[in-house]
Structure formats: C-alpha cells, structure tokens
C-alpha cells in the first residue's frame, strides 16, 4: 500500500536543508514573526477592510483555536472555498497554525467538484462564503453535507441565514476566549492541498510542505524584487497557485509587504484599487493582460505606480508580450509554473528578447529539468520534447492516488508535466504545447475526459469527444463533438446539462459540433487521444477553408 503522501528520499532532503533551501520555517511561525516585527503595518486590504499584521496574527490565532474547539485535530483536511476577501488569508493562517490542512477550491467550482475534493481529500470541514458573484454557497454547503457526511462542519463567512451553519465571526469570537493551545506543525509536514488542473479525468490533490513551499516564496521574492514596499494585487482567484505563491500574496506577506485584494480581475474593479492603494505588482493570465492593455488607454485611473506585471498560466504570444512596456510602462515577467511545483520566471533584468520570447527559467539551481522524446531519451538543446522535472519543491506524488502517481511520475521521482517545451541556452524554456488532452482555457485547465464523461451521460448522446480549439482571446476554447443517439439534442440543452451536473462554468463547452459518427478508423478502437487529434485536425482544416 502506497502512503498517502510521497516524500523526498532522505539524502535529497538532507541536501536541500544543507543548502539552506529548507529552513525549518512554518507559515504560522512566519506570520507570528512578521507581526512581532511590525504589528501596525498593513498586511491585507480588501472588501472594505484593512488589517495590520498584528490584527491578522490575532485573527489567525482565534480561528485556529475555534477550529480545534470544533473537534478537528491536526492533520484534518478543510476545504477552503472563498473568493478574494481578507478572510481567505485569516482562515488559511488559522488552519496552518492549528496544523489543519486547507484544501483550496476555486470560487467557480460547484457541487460536483467540491464533493469530489471532499471525498478524495477526506475533508472534515468546509469553509465558504454566504454569497458571491450571484451564487449562494450555503446551498452548495447543504448539498455537500448530504452527499459527503464526512464533512461534519460548515463555517460561513458572512451570514449563515436559516441554514443552521456556524459563521466565521462566531467561531473567531469563541476562539478569542478559548484556552486551547494549538501546536505548531513540523516544517516537513504537509501544509495544504492544492488541486491539479486535471489532465486525465478528475482533479487530483497536491500535497505541499511548509519547508518546500516557503522556499519557493523566499526565492520568488528575491527573483521578483519584492520588498516591504511592495503593494501586490491579487486579481486572479487567490486559491490558484500563481497569485498565491509566484510570489503571490503569500510571497508578499513573507517579506512584510501589503496585499490588496480585488474582487474581480476586470479593469473596472482593479484599476480604481491600483490608484487608491498605489499597487506596484500584479499577476494576470494572457487574456486579462489583453483586456488591461486595451482598457489602460482610456481609463481615468492613474496606473503609474505599477512596476511589474507578471503573466502566466497559459502561453503569452510574443506579439502581445512586446506591447506591454510601451503601453503600460511596466516590466513584463513571464511565469510558467504548475501547482505540482516547478516555477520558471523571466528575470526582471533579462534582455527584452528573452522576456518576450521565453517562459523563463527555473527558480532553483537544484530544479532538475529533463526534456525527452516519447521513448524517454533526452532531445538535443533547442529541440522540443516532454518536460520532466524534480527538485526541492516539486511533489513526488499526488495525495492518496497510486494510479495517478504511476502515470504521472517516473520511478526515479520525476514529475511528467505533460508540457512540450524546448530549452534555450541559459536554461530558458519555451512552451510549445502539450502532450496530454486538457484544454487551457484562459489559464483554467479542463480535462477533456471529465467533460466527455458528463456528456455521454446525457440520454441523447451516443458518444462525445472534447478538444481544444485555438481562440484569439481565450488562447484555447473547448469544442465538444457529439454523436447523437436518436433525436439530436440542442446545443444549448447540452450546455445546460453540463451546468446541471454541478460543474464550474468554465467547463461548459464553448462550441458544440454534431457529427453522424466518428470516422471509421475511430470505430477500429483507436485511442481517445488519437480521435481527439483527428477531430482537432478536421476543425483546423475547416477553419482554414473558412478564412
Ligand atoms: C499554473 O498552474 P496550473 O497547475 O494551473 O497549470 C499548470 C500548467 C502547466 O503545466 C502548463 O501547461 C500551463 O499550465 N502553463 C503555461 C504557462 N504557465 C502555466 N503554459 C504556457 N505558458 C505559461 N507561462 O498555471 C501556474 C502555477 C504557478 C505559476 C504560474 C502558473
């Protein structure tokens, strides 16, 4: 039986400690130290609130005690399903301090995804918000309790209404008066669970340790030039690894900087905040960068404090990258990372050619990068191949998932990223594409297989294949090929079907194409992968004819 968490072999762990990468720090202790050094300094701004480091520290303490008093014990998993509000930060630091593991869900996730996380993560509690973006999360919580009775506790930020659930405010107030003494976890312990983009089937859980994650924050801060004077804006959903840790809001808190939370990444929400708070750094996905570049030309808001815009999560084209400095007067930093670990940055002082044309190079001299052909043999420098990696902060296995681990990791501990890249002199990587069938829709990763499974569950669908299609704005969009069973369903009905299955809106196919049958070769049992490749080629041909 495989253990739920795969850890580094002793000699590697020893090396990472000896080199000073892993320093025995934990999140709870880091916040305590920052609060001791400058209690009055503002840590988090958002949702009409401004919390100092001292206040954040006190809130985290109270939340830690309140959670333990519910009967949760160190090591328990707690789903955190919150938008960009200050409570996101106090809740996760409360969890860290109690040795409880946040499992981060995106605000867009719905019951099917949350129930899956609860089941595979064995979560005992669920922290959510009353309402956000026209959705009532309390209803989702009630359904979750029914479907996953292991989730014993629900804590609502805001108004619990008639649900009978507890609120964060009540839990915090009780925690302030409690005598419970949380015990700081070990720095080698898993601190939290991230979710994978999900290349095959459902999302997998990614265990990250305090030591390894804090190492990436420290190095990201150095590479990205963060200081106490940095004002970092979290505009993307803060549960995502990019705005969380590259260097993200956690990197900003690590240096004692200020974090400004935007409820949405739209210019209408973000630009006034940039002006008011003097934001100088933000991370965006490529489609948002385009929107920001356009909106910046006519905005009444002053954006001159911005110094760095990081772009990652999906491929940025050189044409757009080139426009950043002249249009906004800021330095562009490309970020190519993954929740499983490896993060690459272009350096702030790299020549423009590197910044525009590459996705950067790894954080650590000990990040081992292999680029191999399909047989596993290294390809010559400059040639595209499959990216494999291991190192001081890349996981060695998903949480409690031996079958995924057998697919995604080599025997000697390399993570198979599924990305096709080429390496240039100096170790800079250029992302060329992907070996696996997920759709990278504006940075949101969608598994073709997951959506196909939901589509074929529809009574009028005989078979379905979901592929990515290049999209000028989104980078990629999703297209579902459908072979109907009996009467052809309407495209809108199929989209509605996906929504009704309790899935995130970004997973609803953008385009639906009906076909009588998949090609005859498909009938000869070619793999889904080959079928999807054929369908993509067919679409390309069609599009070329049309233009
Ligand atoms: C980030 O993390 P995930 O886990 O949502 O997605 C990882 C995948 C990568 O394997 C790659 O396929 C794609 O997203 N990706 C990029 C990219 N950055 C990520 N593809 C092309 N160019 C880029 N710059 O997306 C993530 C995590 C930490 C930092 C930044 C992004």
Boltz pocket constraint, residues with backbone or C-beta under 6 A from the ligand:
constraints:
  - pocket:
      binder: B
      contacts: [[A, 195], [A, 196], [A, 197], [A, 241], [A, 242], [A, 246], [A, 311], [A, 312], [A, 313], [A, 314], [A, 315], [A, 316], [A, 334], [A, 335], [A, 336], [A, 337], [A, 338], [A, 339], [A, 340], [A, 341], [A, 342], [A, 343], [A, 359], [A, 417], [A, 419], [A, 431], [A, 433], [A, 434], [A, 440], [A, 443], [A, 445]]
      max_distance: 6.0
